Amino acid sequence: MNFIETIAARRSIRVFTDEMVTDEQIKTLLTAGMNAPSARNMQPWHFMVIKDRKTINRIIEICPNGALLKGAPMAILVLGDLHISGDYCALDCSAAVENILLAAQAEELGACWIGVYPRPETRETRGPQKIVQAA
Ligand SMILES: Cc1cc2nc3c(=O)[nH]c(=O)nc-3n(C[C@H](O)[C@H](O)[C@H](O)COP(=O)(O)O)c2cc1C
């Protein structure tokens, strides 16, 4: 499949098998995300790979659109860091998400974008929050 065919073939997939995505595939998805364009090349994203069932279930609880994660063996949370880039953060992260979805299609993995931003009810803080600073 060439690249345009991959783009045309991509569809949102909302039902999953429990087959685990390999580390090699995860690396491919993250590489695609990290190679997205970003305003002033600020790359204001963090990618959180979540395979732990308890954590996925917690996301389902706090994210109204998260129900489709019920059968998913893993999720990638794309976090926009407003300390790195303000105005363009959401756009930059959207480009990263789309790259990840296209890479998933190329890897013959089913995937779906779950919208959190910019709905206020999904952005508000629930429970204690800790700011973790990467060294
Ligand atoms: C910003 C954004 C947020 C989305 N959020 C959700 C979501 O929360 N749940 C969902 O099932 N699909 C979500 N989608 C997927 C769209 O519903 C889907 O892309 C659209 O219906 C077109 O279908 P396709 O992806 O199969 O081409 C989202 C897509 C985008 C771009």
The ligand as an SDF file (V2000), in Angstrom:
LIG
                    3D

 31 33  0  0  0  0  0  0  0  0999 V2000
  -10.6700   15.9740   17.2260 C   0  0  0  0  0  0  0  0  0  0  0  0
  -11.3330   14.6260   17.0560 C   0  0  0  0  0  0  0  0  0  0  0  0
  -11.9700   14.0620   18.1300 C   0  0  0  0  0  0  0  0  0  0  0  0
  -12.5850   12.8080   18.0060 C   0  0  0  0  0  0  0  0  0  0  0  0
  -13.1650   12.2500   19.0940 N   0  0  0  0  0  0  0  0  0  0  0  0
  -13.7560   11.0540   18.9750 C   0  0  0  0  0  0  0  0  0  0  0  0
  -14.3280   10.4400   20.1350 C   0  0  0  0  0  0  0  0  0  0  0  0
  -14.2760   10.9800   21.2310 O   0  0  0  0  0  0  0  0  0  0  0  0
  -14.9180    9.2250   19.9890 N   0  0  0  0  0  0  0  0  0  0  0  0
  -14.9660    8.6040   18.7760 C   0  0  0  0  0  0  0  0  0  0  0  0
  -15.5120    7.5130   18.7090 O   0  0  0  0  0  0  0  0  0  0  0  0
  -14.4130    9.1550   17.6690 N   0  0  0  0  0  0  0  0  0  0  0  0
  -13.8110   10.3560   17.7400 C   0  0  0  0  0  0  0  0  0  0  0  0
  -13.2200   10.9170   16.6460 N   0  0  0  0  0  0  0  0  0  0  0  0
  -13.2190   10.1890   15.3860 C   0  0  0  0  0  0  0  0  0  0  0  0
  -14.2470   10.7830   14.3820 C   0  0  0  0  0  0  0  0  0  0  0  0
  -15.5500   10.4730   14.8280 O   0  0  0  0  0  0  0  0  0  0  0  0
  -13.9730   10.1670   13.0120 C   0  0  0  0  0  0  0  0  0  0  0  0
  -12.6640   10.5350   12.5980 O   0  0  0  0  0  0  0  0  0  0  0  0
  -14.9600   10.6610   11.9450 C   0  0  0  0  0  0  0  0  0  0  0  0
  -16.2610   10.1920   12.2240 O   0  0  0  0  0  0  0  0  0  0  0  0
  -14.5850   10.1830   10.5420 C   0  0  0  0  0  0  0  0  0  0  0  0
  -14.5020    8.7590   10.5110 O   0  0  0  0  0  0  0  0  0  0  0  0
  -13.1480    8.0190   10.0820 P   0  0  0  0  0  0  0  0  0  0  0  0
  -12.0870    8.3700   11.1070 O   0  0  0  0  0  0  0  0  0  0  0  0
  -13.4970    6.5490   10.1120 O   0  0  0  0  0  0  0  0  0  0  0  0
  -12.7500    8.5040    8.7220 O   0  0  0  0  0  0  0  0  0  0  0  0
  -12.5950   12.1460   16.7530 C   0  0  0  0  0  0  0  0  0  0  0  0
  -11.9290   12.7330   15.6680 C   0  0  0  0  0  0  0  0  0  0  0  0
  -11.2980   13.9470   15.8180 C   0  0  0  0  0  0  0  0  0  0  0  0
  -10.5470   14.5430   14.6300 C   0  0  0  0  0  0  0  0  0  0  0  0
  1  2  1  0
  2  3  1  0
  2 30  2  0
  3  4  2  0
  4  5  1  0
  4 28  1  0
  5  6  2  0
  6  7  1  0
  6 13  1  0
  7  8  2  0
  7  9  1  0
  9 10  1  0
 10 11  2  0
 10 12  1  0
 12 13  2  0
 13 14  1  0
 14 15  1  0
 14 28  1  0
 15 16  1  0
 16 17  1  0
 16 18  1  0
 18 19  1  0
 18 20  1  0
 20 21  1  0
 20 22  1  0
 22 23  1  0
 23 24  1  0
 24 25  2  0
 24 26  1  0
 24 27  1  0
 28 29  2  0
 29 30  1  0
 30 31  1  0
M  END
$$$$
